[in-house]
Amino acid sequence: MCIGCHGIPGYQATFPEVHKVPMIAGQNAKYIASALTAYAKGDRKHPTMRGIALPLGDKDIAEISEYYAGLAQVEAVPATVEAPADVKKLLDKGACASCHGANFSKPIDGTYPKIAGQHADYLYVALKSYQIQGKPYHGRSNAVMAGQVKQFTHAELKTLSQYLASLPSELRTVPQSRFR
């Protein structure tokens, strides 16, 4: 099921608004596993992803996660890229690097995502979703991220998303054949 969205370059989702589906090839396996588990539990609210994640067992999740983590074989990104002053101020305000690591590609914990180079529109929708509380089909439950993003306006989240998307990345969308 994954290749139907994550294996098509430029593919867009329409929930909760139109955005490119995230690149998961090259992402941390532990992060992919934690995201799938969060969809299954309902901590991440996305009806399609919940339907896909619910029937997966632990072994399925581990195998899918390892597969996508190893799918994009690219050089590691440079350790740092200096952000423009206005963006640096926002990044510091959110303490983004303290979890997402050097150049936002080396998270301090494998369950945190690499965010450098991810699609800007996806990052924007994801960040906004942490600001949503109490909705049954929309939003994300993560106390740390909810605390971080509540201090930002939507315009600031868009600025952060656009900057993060512009960074060198290990993330890719790798076209895959449905016929193996």
C-alpha atoms as one frame of an Amber mdcrd trajectory, in Angstrom:
protein
   0.000   0.000   0.000   2.860   2.397   0.744   4.026   2.739  -2.856   0.578
   3.990  -3.906   1.436   7.373  -2.365   5.034   7.404  -1.096   6.441   5.867
  -4.292   5.062   8.484  -6.682   7.138  11.677  -7.067   5.012  14.764  -6.485
   1.964  12.808  -5.326  -0.405  14.933  -3.268  -2.747  14.122  -0.424  -5.932
  16.070   0.191  -6.378  15.602   3.945  -6.586  17.823   5.896  -5.557  20.080
   3.017  -3.700  19.549  -0.244  -0.002  18.808   0.276   2.668  16.492  -1.080
   2.889  13.197   0.777   6.072  13.021   2.838   9.244  11.501   1.512   9.970
   8.428   3.615  12.823   6.781   1.712  15.940   7.538   3.753  13.979   8.360
   6.916  14.959   6.724  10.227  13.448   3.241  10.607  12.558   3.924  14.251
  10.737   7.081  13.220   8.748   5.314  10.495   7.813   2.608  13.008   6.777
   5.158  15.637   4.699   7.081  13.061   2.896   3.933  11.905   2.237   2.972
  15.524   0.905   6.477  16.266  -1.468   6.240  13.282  -2.692   2.839  14.481
  -3.280   4.163  18.016  -4.996   7.305  16.757  -2.336   9.667  18.130  -1.795
  10.838  14.559  -5.152  11.468  12.983  -5.254  10.693   9.295  -8.063   8.339
   8.218  -6.160   6.762   5.308  -2.960   6.200   7.273  -4.913   4.853  10.237
  -6.643   2.333   7.963  -3.288   1.241   6.571  -1.517   1.058   9.941  -4.236
  -0.678  11.989  -3.855  -4.190  10.525  -0.042  -4.119  10.607   1.674  -6.278
  13.193   4.968  -5.411  14.876   6.915  -7.530  12.366   5.180  -5.820   9.424
   5.966  -2.384  10.845   9.604  -3.307  11.453  10.051  -4.690   7.930   8.370
  -1.728   6.231  10.399   0.706   8.337  13.720  -0.965   7.562  12.858  -1.183
   3.873  12.124   2.526   3.537  15.045   3.582   5.731  17.425   1.797   3.358
  15.676   2.639   0.095  17.408   5.975  -0.573  21.142   5.479  -0.669  22.543
   9.004  -0.729  25.480  10.814   0.820  24.996  12.182   4.321  24.191  15.883
   4.338  26.704  18.505   5.550  26.805  19.050   9.303  25.580  22.638   9.228
  24.143  25.246   6.930  23.835  28.759   8.315  20.228  29.976   8.347  19.275
  33.569   7.519  18.978  35.687  10.686  15.160  35.832  10.698  14.882  32.065
  10.271  17.638  31.390  12.809  15.645  33.379  15.355  12.591  31.159  14.746
  14.663  27.960  14.837  16.220  29.049  18.133  12.822  30.023  19.552  11.551
  26.511  18.823  14.831  24.818  19.803  14.346  22.698  16.679  17.942  21.449
  16.417  17.890  20.195  20.007  15.740  17.248  18.848  16.129  17.129  15.059
  19.913  17.417  15.276  22.662  18.797  13.091  21.229  20.376   9.957  17.896
  18.775  10.902  19.063  15.434   9.444  20.596  13.820  12.533  17.859  13.513
  15.174  19.047  12.884  18.725  16.634   9.941  18.955  15.747   7.555  16.143
  12.050   8.044  16.799  12.347  11.707  15.767  12.182  12.493  12.039  14.772
  13.898   9.715  13.082  17.062   8.491  15.705  18.683   6.251  14.605  18.652
   2.633  11.112  17.367   3.394   8.346  18.920   1.271   7.541  22.414   2.585
   3.789  22.022   2.218   3.849  18.724   4.127   5.988  20.215   6.919   3.604
  23.158   7.199   0.520  20.918   7.465   2.311  18.621   9.940   3.419  21.506
  12.158  -0.057  23.037  12.170  -1.549  19.662  13.101   0.265  19.791  16.458
  -1.666  22.980  17.249  -5.001  21.157  16.925  -6.467  19.707  20.095  -9.591
  17.644  20.714 -10.606  16.891  17.126 -11.430  13.230  16.442 -10.129  13.049
  12.845  -7.525  15.785  12.651  -4.369  16.693  14.541  -1.471  14.985  16.256
  -0.957  14.090  19.891   2.605  14.857  20.924   3.039  17.008  24.000   6.554
  18.177  23.129   5.687  19.266  19.595   2.374  20.766  20.710   4.261  22.876
  23.231   6.786  23.988  20.648   4.431  24.954  17.829   1.847  26.774  19.931
   4.240  29.722  20.199   4.316  30.228  16.409   1.896  31.911  14.037   0.949
  30.108  10.843   3.111  32.575   8.899   6.112  31.661  11.074   5.413  27.936
  10.616   5.316  28.486   6.854   8.676  30.325   6.994  10.212  27.478   9.010
   8.773  24.877   6.630  10.107  26.623   3.546  13.579  26.951   5.059  13.719
  23.329   6.228  12.578  22.137   2.796  15.426  24.076   1.157  18.135  22.197
   3.070  20.209  19.333   1.648  18.455  16.074   2.433  18.812  12.331   2.728
  15.080  11.964   2.096  13.765  10.904  -1.285  10.706   9.687  -3.093  11.883
   6.553  -4.844   9.565   5.367  -7.617   8.745   1.699  -7.136   7.134  -0.812
  -9.398   3.991  -2.422  -8.083   5.036  -5.502 -10.009   7.834  -7.381  -8.250
